[in-house]
Amino acid sequence: MTTVLASTLSTKPVMGTDGKELGTVHNVSMNVETGALEYVLVDPKSDDVTRFETTDDGTLLVPAGRVQSLDDYLIVE
């Protein structure tokens, strides 16, 4: 597995595998016992993103298992 510093994800644009831009990385959620990434929290680009759960303030909760790749965009399934 590739190691990525959380600081490199800050404000990274997020795109679905369908090519739709979802928003930008706001924060990450980690398991404090294992250090494993649990969620990527994304500030949505629009209100019509319904494929992910959201927090009370509308931030998207993208499960870490849905992350496909990282380059210019964070690509999620």
C-alpha positions as CSV (number, residue, x, y, z in Angstrom):
1,M,0.0,0.0,0.0
2,T,1.2,3.5,-0.9
3,T,1.9,5.9,2.0
4,V,0.4,9.4,1.5
5,L,0.8,12.2,3.9
6,A,-2.5,13.7,5.0
7,S,-1.1,17.2,4.4
8,T,-0.9,16.4,0.6
9,L,-4.6,15.8,0.5
10,S,-5.6,19.2,1.9
11,T,-7.8,21.0,-0.6
12,K,-7.2,18.3,-3.3
13,P,-10.0,18.2,-5.8
14,V,-12.1,15.0,-5.7
15,M,-13.6,13.4,-8.8
16,G,-15.8,10.3,-9.2
17,T,-14.8,7.5,-11.6
18,D,-17.6,8.9,-13.8
19,G,-15.7,12.1,-14.3
20,K,-18.0,14.2,-12.2
21,E,-16.1,16.7,-9.8
22,L,-17.5,16.1,-6.3
23,G,-15.6,18.8,-4.4
24,T,-12.4,19.3,-2.4
25,V,-10.8,17.4,0.5
26,H,-11.7,19.1,3.8
27,N,-10.2,16.6,6.3
28,V,-9.7,13.0,6.9
29,S,-10.9,10.6,9.6
30,M,-8.5,8.0,11.0
31,N,-8.8,5.0,13.3
32,V,-6.8,6.1,16.4
33,E,-5.8,2.5,17.3
34,T,-4.6,1.3,13.9
35,G,-3.8,4.6,12.1
36,A,-5.9,3.4,9.2
37,L,-7.8,5.9,7.1
38,E,-11.5,5.6,7.6
39,Y,-13.1,8.5,5.7
40,V,-12.1,11.4,3.5
41,L,-14.3,14.4,4.3
42,V,-15.2,16.4,1.2
43,D,-16.6,19.9,0.9
44,P,-19.2,19.2,-1.9
45,K,-19.0,21.3,-5.1
46,S,-22.8,21.2,-5.4
47,D,-25.9,20.0,-3.5
48,D,-26.7,17.3,-5.9
49,V,-24.1,14.8,-4.7
50,T,-26.2,12.1,-3.1
51,R,-24.0,9.0,-3.4
52,F,-22.3,9.4,0.0
53,E,-23.5,10.0,3.6
54,T,-23.0,13.5,4.9
55,T,-22.3,15.2,8.2
56,D,-24.8,17.6,9.8
57,D,-23.0,20.5,8.0
58,G,-23.2,18.8,4.5
59,T,-19.7,17.5,4.3
60,L,-19.5,14.3,2.3
61,L,-18.2,11.2,4.1
62,V,-16.3,9.2,1.5
63,P,-15.2,5.8,2.8
64,A,-11.5,5.1,2.4
65,G,-12.3,1.9,0.5
66,R,-13.9,3.9,-2.3
67,V,-10.6,5.8,-3.0
68,Q,-9.2,4.5,-6.3
69,S,-6.2,6.7,-7.0
70,L,-4.5,10.0,-6.3
71,D,-2.8,12.3,-8.8
72,D,-4.1,15.7,-9.8
73,Y,-7.4,14.6,-8.4
74,L,-8.4,12.2,-5.6
75,I,-10.5,9.6,-7.6
76,V,-13.3,7.8,-5.8
77,E,-15.6,5.1,-6.9
